[in-house]
């Protein structure tokens, strides 16, 4: 039991190093725990979400101007993750919206240059994210659901990467799937179900709607992209996380 807990702790730290830009005393790679990086991703989401919620509460107490508070809330999750998922969102948007054959889409997906579609979709995302955060800040209620959005989006990511076939060219998906099995998927489910239940207990219909919108947003995004690219990759899962979070945030703003 003690060894298992130590291994889980190492897996969480590895996941934190890989999928966040939060300051850590040290960043080390433990190859023996890489199979836990994906299952522990929702825990990283929980930490990022808790900080997101704390910032929202502090801004509410400080009486900061709504526009400034909304901008801070809108940008925080991107800074906290080192723009990792946003990079996947932009790359995938460029490739998907090019409407080219698969080979050309794959080339665009790996192209480091920013295309027109990426810039357009980034502007659309930031506009919606800022507007949703403005509404959430103005109302100032159910702010703890920001944690739910961050956790649920990453639970969906972990399950999809563990269950779906990886693109042959995706080192990310292929590497982190090695050594995983049913226990890893069950671990993610154990994190997801109580999170959704807590959202319902905390905010009733609003909590359920926010959690479901994040799940459905991820499912729609990943099913669309996986169908187009014949497999899953880091960029595609990053794209889906961003879509999931903006869906959850928009529903929270609407309540």
Secondary structure, 3 states (H helix, E strand, C coil): CHHHHHHHHHHHHHHHHHHCCCCCCCCCCCHHHHHHCCCCHHHHHHHHHHHHHHHHHHHHHHCCCHHHHHHHHHHHHHHHCCCHHHHHHHHHHHHHHCCCCHHHHHHHHHCCCCCHHHHHHHHHHHHHHHHHHHHHHHHCCCCCHHHHHHHHHHHHHHHHHHHCCECCCCHHHHHHHCCCCHHHHHHHHHHHHHHHHHHHHHHCHHHHHHHHHHHHHHHHHHHHHHHHHCCECHHHHHHHHHHHHHHHHHHHHHC
